Structures are given as C-alpha cells and as structure tokens.
Amino acid sequence: MKRFFGHLILWAYAVVALAPLVVMVLDSLRPNTDVLADPLGLPKTLDLASYATAWTEASFSTYVRNSVFVTVGAVALDVLVSLPAAYVLGRQRFRGRGVLIAYFLAGLMLPVRLGILPIFYLLGSIGLVDSRLGLVLVYAASGVPFSIFILSAFFRGLPVELEEAARIDGAGEFRIFARVLTPLVKPAIATVVVFRFVPLWNDFFFPLVLLRTTDRYTLPVGLTQFFGEFQTNWSALFAGLVIATVPLVVLFLLATRQIVEGLTAGMGR
C-alpha cells in the first residue's frame, strides 16, 4: 500500500510538472489567433509557421548557434582540464595534495558571480569582452572545481590492481590515465557534462554582462529580445521556448543511463 501511494504521488508530481511543457508544445503548433481564443485548446492541424517565424525573423538560428558554441566549448574545455587534474588528485600521493584539494573545493564555496568586476576587467584587458571565446573561458574556469570534485571521487574508487597490472605490462603514466582508467569513469564524465551543460545553457547573467553585440547573444539573452518584439504573438513565443528546451530534453534522454550509473556509483564512494 505504501508503495502504491508513493507511485501515485510521483505520478501526480510528474503530471503537474509536465503540464506546462505540454501546453507550451501544443500552443506552439497552433496559429496565434487560436491560441488567443482558446489557450488550452488542442491544435486542429499541425502549424509550423511559428517555428519558421522564431527561427528566421527572430534570429533564433543565430542564438542557438551561439549557445551551442559557448556551452559545448565550455563543457568540453572544462572536462579536458579537469580529467587529468582529477586523476592526479585521486590516484597520486604527493606533498601538498591536501592543499590543492582544499583549494579546488574552495571554488565550490564562492559564487563566481561575486567576481564579475575582476572578470570583466580581465577580459577587457585581453580584448575578450563581447566575445564568445571569453564567455567560454569564464564558463570553463567556473566549472573546474565541481568537475574535479566529482571526477576525483570516481578515480579514487577504482581498484589499485588495474593500475598495477597496467604498469606490469609496461604502460606509462599517460597511457594508464588515457587508456585504462578514463574509460572506467565514463558515468562520472556524463554526470559532469549534464550538470554543467544545463546551467550554462540557461545562464542569463554572464552573457548579459559580457556580450554587447546582438549577433553574439546566447538563447537566454536572445529570448528577452524576442519577448519584446513578439509579445503579442504567443504562438511564436511558445515555439521559441520549445526550441530553447529541446536540446536539454535530448541531452537528458541520451545521458539518463550514464547519469543514474554515475550518481549511484558515487553514492557508494
């Protein structure tokens, strides 16, 4: 009986959480006149005109391209930097290791937004204000402490025998890292990718402060322009929101298994 009520509560929560998304998708497939007349109605026919309006007239193609470049670039650079650092901190024993771990953990305690003025002046001094590359570097650097924290925990949990067997076979340190241990932490990498991708894709603060040119805006900032220009076209607004949401849904669907494996494995460490 307890299990039944538990499932009932979870299904009720899922319905409440998904209802706005379903309404958003359905209204994006209806003409604006139908949406204004009956906001909760069902589409009579599938009308994709609103998606064409959002993609072309509202420059969503540019915003999506910028968001993909910034988010994918930042996450890739974050993982590329964090993986070797996490391997060293998780598997090696050396003087000062505890200090380095504490240093990276301190990055989790300090919100990066508190440093917006130094970040702005630093990027300005090297000509990276109003640059997508500057935004990539800021995002990648801000995610390194979290990524190292997650990845190093997984590296520590791997059996020492794997490393010893590889050394007996003549493998060097880099080969042990790249060919033996890194494939075993794929669930952790997937967890880091998802948990970093989502907030970066949705971030509004740094693009608003660091970007000046409309053609370089990411989706969250571009949406504010979109809302002002198409505030009476609800169908196009919903289409724009669907376009902004689809990559996150696809990412979760593709990485769900790896995320679950990563989180459950992390609980055992």
N, C-alpha and C positions, 0 to 999 in steps of 0.2 A: 504493500500500500504506500509506504514512504517513497519507494522508487517511482510509483505511478505519479504521485503528486510532484515529485522532483522533475520528472519529464514534462508534466503539464505546465509547471512554472517556466521551464526553459523554453517550451514551445510558445507559450504566451509572450515571453520576452522577445523571442525571435520574430513573432508577428508584429509586435509593437515597433521593434527596431527596423524591420524591413518595409513596413507600410509606407513611410515617406519616400523610400527609394523606388518602390513600385509605382507610386503616384507620379514621381518625377519622370520615370521612363515612359509611362503611358501618356502623360501630357506632352512629352517631347515629340510624340508620334501623331499629335493631333494639330489641326490648324488653330491659330491663335483665337479665332472667333469662337470655336468650340470650347476652348479652354476657358475663355471669359464667361461663356454662357453656362457651362457645367464643369467646374474644376475637377470634380471627382468622377467624371464620366469615362466611359471606355472609348477607344478610338474606333470609328466606323470603318476606316481604311487606314493603312499604314502610310502616313505622310512624312517623308524625309526632307521636306523643304526646309524645316527649321534647322536641321543639321547642316545643310548646304549654306544657309544664312550664317550660322555660327562659324563654320569652317572658313568661309571666304570673306564675307562682308565684315565680320567682327575680328578677323585676323587670328582666329584660333589655331590655324595651321602654324603660324609663327610662334604663338605662345606654347603650343605643345612641343614644337621642335626645341625651343629654348629650355623648357622644363626637362625634356629627355636628356639634352646635352648636359645640363647642370647637375641633375640628380644622378644619372648613370655615371657621369665622370667623377662626381664627388664620392659616391659609394665605392666605385672601382679603386680610386686612389686611396681611400680610407682602408679598404681591405688589403690592398697591396702593401701599404706601410705597416699596418697592424699585424699582419700574419707573421713576418719574421721577428718582430719585437715580442709578440706573444709567445712564439716558440722559444726564444732565448729566456724570457722571464719564467716560462712554465716548465722548461726542461733543464736549464743550466743552473749551476750553483756557483756564485762568484761574489766577491766583496762588493757591497753597495747595491746588491739586488733588492733588498728590502726598501732602500731609499728610493730606487727607481719605481718600484711597485706603488709606494706611497705617493710618489709624485704624480703618477698617472691616475691613481684613484682620486687625488685632489681635484683633477679635472672634472670628475663626476659631480663634485660638490659645488662648483662655481658655475652659475649660469653664464653661457658665453655672451648673452646679450648685455651683461654688465660691462663688457669690454668693447662696446660698439664704437666709442670715440677713438680709442687707440687703434682699433681695427680699421676704422675709416681713414685716419691719418696715415697709417702704414700703407694701406692700399693706394692712397693718394700719392704718397711719396714715390711709389714704383709704377705709377700710371695704370693701376688696375681698378680704379673706381669707374663705374659704368662699364664693367667688363664681365662677361660670363665666366671667364677664366678666374678672375678674382673671387667671384662667388663660389666657384668650385673649390678653390683653395681654402676659403673660410669654412665651408661645409665639411670638407675632408678633415681639416685640422680639428674641428669641434667634435667630430665623431671618434677620433682615435682613442681617447680614454675608455669609452664604452666598449669599443671593439676589442681592445687589448684585454679588458676585464673579462669579457665573455670567452674569447679565444684562448687565453692563457689557462683558464679553468679547464677547458677541454684538453689542451695539451698536457696538463699535469695529470689528468686522469688516464692517459694512455699507458699501457703496460711498458715497463722498462725493458722487458725481454725483446720487444720489437726492435728497439734501438740497438741493443747489444747484438742481436742476430745480424742486423744490417752492417754493423761495424766488423763483425767477424767475416762477413762476405766481402769486406773491402770498401764499403760505401763511405764516402766522406760526409762531412757535416751538412753541406748543402744538399747532397743527394738524399740523406736521411730526412731532412726537412721537406724537400720538394716532392720526393717520390714515395716515401714511406709513411710519414706522419700526416702531412697535409691532406691527402685523400681521406684519412680517417676522421677528419674534423669537418667534413662537408656539411653535416647538420648544423654545426655551430656557424659556419660561414653563411648558410642560408638564413639562419636566425638573425645574424648581424645585418645581412643585406635587407631583409624585410623591415627590421626595426629601425634601420637608418633610412631606408627609401621612403617610407610613409611620411615621417615628419618633414623631410626635405622637400618632397613633392608638394606638401601642403603649406610649406613655410611662406609667410607673407612679410615678416619683419625685415629680413636681410635684403631681399630683392627690392623692397620699397625704399630702403635707405641707400643701398649701394648702386642701384641702377637708375639711370636718368632717361635713356632712350626707349621709346615705346617698342621699337623693333627688337629690343633685348629683354623685354618683360617676360617673366615666367607666368604660368597659369594663374596663381592666386592674385597677383597684381593685375594681370590682364583681365581677370574677372571683374575687378572693380570698374575698369574702363567699360567693360561690356554691360554691366548693370546700369551705368549711367546712360549709355547710348540706346539700349534696348529695353528700358524699364517697362515699357508698355507691351512688349512682345514676349509674353510669358512662355510661349512655346519655344522660342529661340533661347530664352534663358534656361529653361529646363534642358534643352539639347546641349547647351554649353556645360551645364553641370554634369550631364551624363558623360560627355567627352572627358571631363576632368576626373571622373570617378572610375571609368572603365580600366585604366592601367593598374589601379590599385586592386581592383577585383581580380583581374587576370593574374597579377603577381601572387595574391593570396591563394588562388586556385592552383597555381603551378607549384607553389612552395609549401603548401599545407603540410604535406607528409614530412618534409625536412624540418619544418618548424616544430611539429609535435615531437619528432625524434630529438631535436636539439634541446627543447625545453625539458622533456622527460629525462634525457641523459644528464642534463645539467643539474637536475634535482638530486641525482644520485652522487654528486661530487661534493 
